[in-house]
Amino acid sequence: MNESERLAKLRHDLANPLAALLAETQLLIMDSGGLPAEAVASLREIEQLAIRMRTLLREG
């Protein structure tokens, strides 16, 4: 396996758990009525960082 193929496999292997992380985080944000403000802020930060990682994987 050459370097390009390894990189493509790594992107794919990272994309799946990242998609799950992003989806679960967004579900928690949607149903965050009973959560403390700090928890919601943390979830939003996780969401933004996951989106950033997804963008990096797609651009690479």
N, C-alpha and C positions, 0 to 999 in steps of 0.2 A: 504494500500500500504506500503510495507516494504522499508527499506532504499535503498536496491539494485534497486528496481523498480523505486523509486523516482530519483535515480542517473541516471538510464538509460533514464528516461523521460526528465530529465534536459539536458543530453547530446544531445538527439534528438532535443529538443526545441531550444538549442543554435546552433546546427549545421546548421539548415536551414537559419536563418538570416546571419550567418557567411559565408555560401557559397555565398549568394547574395552579401555581402560586398566584398568578395574576387573577385568575378567575375566582379563586377562593377569597382573595383579598377584596375584590370588588363586590362579591356577595356580602361579605361582612360589612363593608362600607354602606351598602344599600340597606342593611338591616341593623344599623348602628344606633338606633334610638335610645337604647338603654346603656350604652357604653359611655365611660368618662371621656371628656374632650381630649385628654392626652392620648387615650387609646385610638380614637378616631384619627387624630393627627398622625400617629405612628402608622396606622393603616394606609393613610394617604401617602405618606413618605415611601412605604413599601411599594405601593402601587406605582408611584412615579419612577422609582428605581427599577422596578421590573419592566416598565415600559421602555425605559432607557436601555436596559440590557437587551430587550427584544429588538429594538432599533439597531443596536450594535451588531447583533447576530444577523439581521437581515441585510445590513449594509456590507458586511464583511465579505 
